Amino acid sequence: MSTDSHSSRRGFFGKAALAGGALAAASPHTHAAVPENKGRKLRIGAMAVGEYSFWGYSWCDLLSPSGKPFYKDTLGTNIFNMEVTHVWDRDPAKARAFADAMGAEVVNRYDGMVGKVDAVAFGGYYEVPWQHRLARPYIEAGIPTFLDRPFAFSLKDIDELLDCIAKHGTPVMATDVYEHLYDVSTLRGKLLRLGEISCAHGTCWGMDYCAHFHIKFMVPKIFGYEVERVSVLTDDPYQSGHLLGAWLMKGHEGQRPYLVSSTLNQGDLYSITVAGANGLETARMPWIENWNRNLLGEHVSMMVDMQRTFEGNTYEPLDIIRKKTEIFLTGLYSAVERKGAFVKVGEVPAGWRGPAPKPGWLDERIFS
């Protein structure tokens, strides 16, 4: 482990133990603090709603107040206790169009929702390199916050944000949609039948490692976060013609180290086959053409957990957010700096920053 990476990680856990250890060590869904909504719906601030955003892709149709689709179609039923009341985006025109559809108010500054909302949710991918700065005012104010994937492009950024979360005890959720899918829990349970695992291979619909290769977050959710090494072999982590991800899982008593790998596939959303001493276990989710069924099958479960977080329930310990971010960055470091060679988790320098998908996407003057 490099010196700066070790120091940064030690600093986070040290501060967490002093300032917010109860939150950092909390079990999933532990109660924290419930917003004072007094019978009304939770007021949600929609952050980054324009280009490449979940807000404009699926969350809009799930939370459409009028039942009219923003992207494709709605479920036709009011299944959440959330409503979008405030909107911010780097592009005022896109913010206005989204706000008008949601019956919401546009704020001119990224921190302009503080004191006006019960929670904020970041939906934009291009904003992730700045997400630790955009989210800070809300976390410092104790406003429950959802962070979009891949959470950060440097360990330094995620550690600074986790320190802030621990200090203020703010309920925060940082997940990828694939972490919430049905097969995560069911396949994890089926692994117990396999005995010692030999290997696993998956496929994932996608076009790039950083945004669409969702299986990179599904793998540790299923197999555990004790990953020894990561390799990502691709011609371009941001627009991949070919892509192979591989995770070497640490061994323990009764289980030798084993490899989990995955490649791109433009058919199924994902498939996973696990080989063990007692046979095979598989999971697969085909592409869902019907948009309502896609919303139900792929997006609703995450939104349910998002709402529970906004009600004051911690979804997962902070060290899990740290671990999965580090695993992601180890893969990106492999692709960018090592030409796909395996990199040991813990070797990525804390100050190393993965290239932003859209450099200069945000004007730094917004933070002044």
C-alpha positions in Angstrom: 0.0 0.0 0.0 1.4 3.4 -0.9 2.2 5.9 1.9 -0.3 8.6 0.9 -3.1 6.1 0.3 -2.5 4.5 3.7 -2.3 7.8 5.4 -5.6 9.0 3.8 -7.5 5.9 4.7 -6.1 6.0 8.3 -7.2 9.6 8.5 -10.7 8.9 7.5 -11.2 6.0 9.9 -9.6 7.9 12.7 -11.8 10.9 12.3 -14.9 8.7 11.8 -14.2 7.0 15.1 -14.0 10.3 16.9 -16.6 12.4 15.1 -19.1 10.0 13.7 -18.1 6.4 14.5 -21.7 5.4 15.2 -22.7 6.3 11.7 -19.6 4.8 10.1 -20.1 1.5 11.9 -23.9 1.4 11.5 -25.6 -1.6 10.1 -27.7 -1.1 7.0 -31.0 0.7 7.5 -30.0 1.9 11.1 -32.1 4.8 12.2 -30.4 8.2 12.2 -32.6 11.3 12.0 -36.0 11.7 10.4 -36.7 15.0 8.5 -39.5 17.1 9.8 -41.9 16.5 6.9 -45.1 16.6 9.1 -47.2 14.4 6.9 -46.3 16.0 3.6 -44.1 14.4 1.0 -40.3 14.6 1.3 -39.1 17.7 -0.6 -36.3 16.5 -2.9 -33.6 18.6 -4.5 -32.7 17.4 -7.9 -29.0 18.0 -8.6 -27.5 17.8 -12.1 -30.6 17.0 -14.3 -29.3 17.8 -17.7 -26.9 15.7 -19.8 -26.1 12.1 -18.8 -28.3 12.1 -15.8 -30.5 9.5 -14.1 -32.9 12.4 -13.4 -33.7 12.8 -17.1 -33.6 9.1 -17.8 -35.6 7.1 -15.1 -36.1 9.0 -11.9 -38.1 11.7 -13.7 -40.7 9.1 -14.9 -40.9 7.5 -11.4 -41.5 10.8 -9.7 -43.6 12.5 -12.3 -46.2 14.6 -10.4 -48.7 14.7 -13.2 -48.4 11.2 -14.4 -47.0 12.5 -17.7 -43.7 11.0 -18.9 -40.6 13.1 -19.1 -38.4 10.5 -20.8 -40.7 7.6 -22.0 -43.6 6.6 -19.7 -44.6 6.5 -16.1 -45.8 3.7 -13.9 -49.1 5.4 -13.6 -49.1 5.2 -9.8 -47.8 7.3 -7.0 -45.5 4.8 -5.2 -43.1 7.1 -3.5 -43.4 9.6 -0.7 -41.1 12.0 -2.5 -41.6 15.0 -4.7 -39.1 17.2 -6.6 -39.4 20.7 -5.3 -36.1 22.3 -6.3 -33.7 21.8 -9.2 -30.1 22.8 -10.1 -28.1 22.2 -13.2 -25.0 23.8 -14.8 -27.3 24.7 -17.7 -30.1 27.0 -16.6 -32.2 26.1 -19.6 -32.1 22.4 -18.8 -32.8 23.1 -15.2 -35.9 25.1 -16.2 -37.2 22.5 -18.6 -36.9 19.8 -15.9 -38.4 22.0 -13.2 -41.4 22.9 -15.3 -42.1 19.2 -15.9 -41.8 18.5 -12.2 -43.6 21.5 -11.0 -40.5 22.6 -9.1 -38.4 25.7 -8.5 -35.0 26.4 -10.1 -32.1 27.5 -7.9 -29.3 29.5 -9.4 -26.5 28.2 -7.2 -25.5 24.6 -6.5 -25.9 25.3 -2.8 -29.2 27.2 -3.2 -31.4 24.3 -1.8 -30.0 24.4 1.7 -32.9 25.0 4.1 -35.5 24.4 1.4 -35.4 20.6 0.9 -35.5 17.5 3.0 -32.9 15.7 0.8 -30.8 16.0 -2.3 -30.0 13.5 -5.0 -27.2 13.8 -7.5 -28.1 12.2 -10.9 -25.4 13.4 -13.2 -22.3 11.4 -14.3 -20.3 14.3 -15.7 -20.5 16.1 -12.4 -18.9 13.3 -10.4 -15.4 14.8 -10.4 -16.9 17.8 -8.6 -19.5 15.9 -6.5 -17.5 16.0 -3.3 -17.6 19.8 -3.5 -21.2 20.1 -4.7 -22.5 17.9 -1.9 -20.5 19.4 0.9 -23.0 22.3 1.8 -25.8 19.8 2.1 -23.9 17.3 4.2 -22.7 20.0 6.5 -26.3 21.1 6.9 -27.3 17.5 7.8 -29.5 17.1 4.7 -29.7 13.4 3.6 -27.8 13.0 0.3 -27.6 10.5 -2.6 -24.3 10.5 -4.4 -24.2 9.3 -8.0 -21.8 6.6 -9.3 -18.8 6.2 -9.5 -18.8 8.5 -6.4 -15.3 10.0 -7.0 -12.4 10.0 -9.3 -9.8 10.1 -6.6 -9.3 8.6 -3.1 -8.5 12.1 -1.8 -11.9 13.3 -2.9 -13.9 10.5 -1.4 -11.9 10.5 1.9 -12.5 14.2 2.3 -16.2 13.7 1.7 -16.5 10.7 4.1 -14.7 12.7 6.8 -17.4 15.4 6.4 -20.2 12.8 6.5 -18.8 11.2 9.6 -18.3 14.6 11.3 -21.9 15.8 10.7 -23.7 12.4 11.0 -25.6 13.0 7.8 -27.5 10.0 6.2 -25.8 9.4 2.9 -26.3 6.8 0.2 -23.8 6.1 -2.5 -24.8 3.2 -4.7 -25.1 2.0 -8.2 -28.5 0.7 -9.6 -27.1 -2.8 -10.0 -26.3 -3.1 -6.3 -30.1 -3.2 -5.6 -31.2 -5.8 -8.2 -33.0 -8.9 -7.1 -30.2 -11.3 -8.1 -27.7 -9.7 -5.8 -29.3 -11.1 -2.6 -30.5 -14.3 -4.2 -27.2 -15.2 -5.9 -25.3 -14.3 -2.7 -27.5 -16.8 -0.8 -27.0 -19.5 -3.5 -23.2 -19.2 -3.1 -23.5 -21.1 0.2 -24.6 -24.2 -1.7 -21.6 -24.2 -4.0 -18.9 -25.0 -1.4 -15.5 -23.6 -2.4 -15.8 -21.2 -5.3 -13.6 -21.9 -8.3 -14.3 -18.9 -10.5 -17.1 -16.7 -11.8 -17.7 -15.0 -15.1 -20.2 -12.4 -16.1 -21.3 -10.2 -18.9 -22.7 -6.6 -18.8 -24.5 -4.4 -21.2 -22.5 -1.3 -21.6 -20.2 1.0 -23.6 -17.6 2.0 -21.1 -16.0 1.1 -17.7 -16.8 4.2 -15.8 -20.5 4.7 -16.4 -22.2 1.8 -18.0 -20.2 -1.2 -16.8 -22.5 -1.4 -13.7 -21.3 -5.0 -12.9 -18.1 -3.5 -11.3 -20.3 -2.5 -8.4 -22.5 -5.6 -8.5 -19.4 -8.0 -8.2 -18.3 -6.9 -4.7 -21.9 -6.6 -3.5 -22.3 -10.3 -4.3 -18.9 -11.7 -3.6 -17.7 -9.3 -0.9 -15.4 -6.4 -0.6 -12.2 -8.3 0.2 -10.7 -7.8 -3.3 -7.0 -8.4 -3.7 -6.3 -7.1 -7.2 -8.2 -5.5 -10.1 -7.6 -5.5 -13.8 -9.4 -3.5 -16.5 -8.3 -4.2 -20.0 -9.9 -1.8 -22.5 -9.1 0.4 -25.5 -10.9 3.4 -23.8 -12.4 3.4 -20.3 -14.8 6.1 -21.3 -16.0 4.7 -24.7 -15.0 1.1 -24.9 -14.7 -1.0 -28.1 -13.6 -3.9 -25.9 -13.6 -4.3 -22.2 -12.6 -7.0 -19.7 -12.8 -6.5 -16.0 -11.3 -9.0 -13.5 -11.4 -9.0 -9.7 -9.1 -11.4 -7.7 -11.0 -12.2 -4.5 -9.0 -12.8 -1.3 -9.0 -16.3 0.1 -9.9 -17.3 3.6 -10.2 -20.6 5.6 -11.9 -23.1 3.3 -11.8 -20.8 0.3 -8.8 -20.2 -1.9 -8.4 -16.9 -3.8 -10.5 -17.0 -7.0 -11.1 -14.8 -10.1 -14.3 -13.0 -11.1 -14.3 -11.6 -14.6 -16.8 -9.8 -16.9 -16.9 -8.7 -20.4 -19.2 -6.4 -22.4 -22.4 -7.8 -23.9 -25.0 -5.8 -25.9 -27.7 -8.4 -25.2 -28.6 -9.1 -21.6 -28.3 -6.3 -19.0 -26.1 -8.8 -17.1 -25.4 -12.5 -16.7 -23.2 -14.2 -14.0 -22.2 -17.8 -13.8 -20.4 -19.1 -10.7 -18.5 -22.4 -10.6 -17.9 -24.1 -7.3 -17.1 -27.5 -5.8 -20.8 -28.5 -5.9 -21.7 -27.3 -9.4 -22.9 -24.0 -11.0 -25.2 -21.1 -10.1 -26.3 -18.6 -12.6 -28.2 -15.3 -12.7 -29.3 -13.3 -15.8 -31.4 -10.3 -16.6 -32.4 -9.8 -20.2 -32.9 -6.4 -21.7 -36.5 -5.2 -20.9 -38.2 -3.5 -23.8 -41.3 -2.4 -22.0 -40.3 0.9 -20.2 -42.7 0.4 -17.3 -41.3 -3.1 -16.6 -37.8 -1.7 -17.0 -38.6 0.9 -14.3 -40.0 -1.8 -12.0 -37.3 -4.3 -12.6 -34.2 -2.1 -12.8 -34.9 1.2 -11.0 -37.6 1.0 -8.3 -35.6 -1.0 -5.8 -32.9 1.6 -5.6 -35.4 4.4 -5.3 -37.0 2.6 -2.4 -33.7 2.5 -0.6 -33.1 6.1 -1.5 -36.3 7.1 0.1 -35.5 5.2 3.2 -32.1 7.0 3.4 -33.9 10.3 3.0 -36.2 9.3 5.9 -33.1 9.1 8.0 -32.0 5.5 7.7 -28.3 4.8 7.0 -28.1 2.4 4.0 -24.6 1.0 4.6 -21.5 1.8 6.6 -19.2 4.5 5.3 -16.3 2.1 5.0 -18.2 0.2 2.3 -18.6 3.4 0.3 -14.8 3.8 0.7 -14.0 0.2 -0.3 -16.1 0.1 -3.4 -14.8 3.5 -4.6 -11.3 2.2 -4.1 -12.0 -0.9 -6.0 -13.5 1.1 -8.9 -10.4 3.5 -8.9 -8.0 0.5 -8.8 -9.7 -0.7 -12.1 -9.5 2.7 -13.6 -5.8 3.0 -12.6 -5.2 -0.3 -14.2 -6.7 0.8 -17.5 -5.2 4.3 -17.6 -1.7 3.8 -16.0 -0.9 0.0 -16.3 -2.4 -1.0 -19.7 -4.7 -3.5 -18.1 -2.2 -5.1 -15.7 -3.5 -6.3 -12.4 -3.1 -3.6 -9.6 -3.2 -4.5 -6.0 -6.0 -2.7 -4.1 -4.3 -0.2 -1.9 -1.6 0.7 -4.4 -3.4 3.6 -6.1 -2.0 6.8 -4.7 -4.6 8.9 -2.8 -3.7 11.9 -4.9 -4.0 10.2 -8.2 -7.0 11.5 -10.1 -8.7 9.6 -13.0 -9.3 11.7 -16.1 -12.7 13.5 -15.9 -15.2 12.2 -18.5 -15.8 15.9 -19.5 -12.8 18.0 -18.4 -14.0 21.6 -17.6 -17.6 20.5 -17.4 -18.2 22.8 -14.4 -16.9 26.3 -14.2 -14.8 26.5 -11.0 -16.1 30.0 -10.4 -19.4 28.5 -9.1 -17.5 27.5 -5.9 -16.4 31.1 -5.2 
